[in-house]
């Protein structure tokens, strides 16, 4: 289990909810460097070659509450092609 990953957790805005996202869900932004460090330390499963490190059905615990990853976007938060953060849509258990 990876601990201490930096993240920003927020609800979805009205436009995102209207597009079909769960109103009780959360958008979780995980810094890529933290995920990579957790993989290197053996605290996060290593992805297959060319695959995204954060996968559907992974669990993320925020302040004691578990969230299940529905989608993990590794394209939106890139700068000049370099991955800065994963944008995750998650639902509570």
N, C-alpha and C positions, 0 to 999 in steps of 0.2 A: 504494500500500500504506500503510495506516495503521500508525503505530508509536507506542508509548508509551501505548496505551489501558490504563487500569486495569482489572484483572479479578481475580476470585477463581475459582480452578480447583479442583475437587474431584471425587472419585469419586461414584458414585450409592450411596445406601443400599440395604440388602437389599430393602426394600419396593418401591423403584423398579425394581430389577433383576427382581424377581418379576413386575412388570407388563409386562415385555417389553423393557426397555432393555438395551443391550449392556453387559455387565459391564466390558469394557475401555474403555468410553466415559467421557466427562467431562461434568460440569455446569460451564458457564462463565458467570459473571455479569459482564456488561459494563456499566459505568456509562453511562447514556444521555447525559449531558453530554459524555463523551469521544467517543461515536459521533457526536453532533451536531456537535462541533467538527471532527472528521475529515471529515465531509460538507462543512461550510462551507469547509474548507481544500482541498477537492478530493482528499483522501486516501482517501475511502471513497465508493463509488457513491451518488449521490443517489437516494433511493427515489421511486417514483411517488407522486403525491398520495394521501394516506390510507393508504399502504402502510407496512409495517414496514421499518426500515432494515437489519436483519440478516435474511438470507434463507437458505432451504435451499440447500445446496451452496456457500455462502460458505466461505472458508478462514480459519482463525485459527491463527496460529503462536504457540505458548507454549514459551518456552525452547528454541527451535530445532526443535520438533516440530509438524508441521502437523496440524490437526484440521479435519474437515469438518462443517459445521452440518447437523444432521438436523432440529431444530425450534428455533424462536426464539419465546419467549413474551414478549409485551409487556403482559401483563395482570397477572401475579402480583405484580410489584414496582412497584406504583403506590401513591401516598399521596394521598388526596383527588383521585383522577383524574389526578395528575401522574406521568408515567413517570419512575422513578428509575433502573431498570436493566432490561436484557434478560436473561432466563434462557435460556441456550442449552444444548441437548443436542447433543454432538458426538462423532464417532467418529474414531479415528486413521487415518492413511493407511497 
